[in-house]
Structure formats: structure tokens, C-alpha cells
Amino acid sequence: MTAKSPTNVYLARQALAEREREDGELHRTIRELFEAWHVVAHADSTAKHANAVRRIMEQHLLSRCGESQVRAFKGDHLRGCVRNMFDVDKYATGLAFHSCTSTM
């Protein structure tokens, strides 16, 4: 029987904590994920820019899928949102939306 070194125990605990964190994130809603991301991603942005991003996300994503769990969310949902914007000639909004969601 081999003794577990403190380093191996530490690494095993770190790996377990990371798996638990990832599992927990999959149970979060899209809205919860957005709120956590928005605070960090726009901490250094102007209030005008941060509010513009929030408005775009509220209108085109959160109003439709905000309560969906991250694990159930598919790329098709995002593509559908962008397609809808393009269909009504909101190209700049669609590109801004895509840019925001690709960093979440």
C-alpha cells in the first residue's frame, strides 16, 4: 500500500473542486451566467457601453431563453437570435450580440 503524498492529495482535491464547479455551472440559468459575466466583463467599460450590452442581451436572448439552464442551451438558440436580427436588417446589433455571446 502506498501512502498518498500531500501534493497528490492537493491535486486530487483541486481536480474534484474544478469538476464540482463545472457541474454547478451547467445547472445555472442563462440569466445567472449573463449576470456573472456582465459584472466582470464590463467592470472597466463606460456605463453607456455596459447598459447597451445589457439592453441587447435582454431584448434578444434573456427575454427568450434567460431561464433555460446552460446545459440545455444549444448553439442553435444563438444562431436563431442572430438570424432574427439579420432578417430585420439589424446587422450591427447582430454582430454586437455575436461578439458578446462569444466571450461569455
Secondary structure, DSSP 8 states (H G I E B T S, - for coil): -----HHHHHHHHHHHHHHHHHHHHHTSBHHHHHHHHHHHHTTTS-HHHHHHHHHHHIIIIIHHHTTSBGGG--HHHHHHHHHHHHHTT-HHHHHHHHHHHHT-
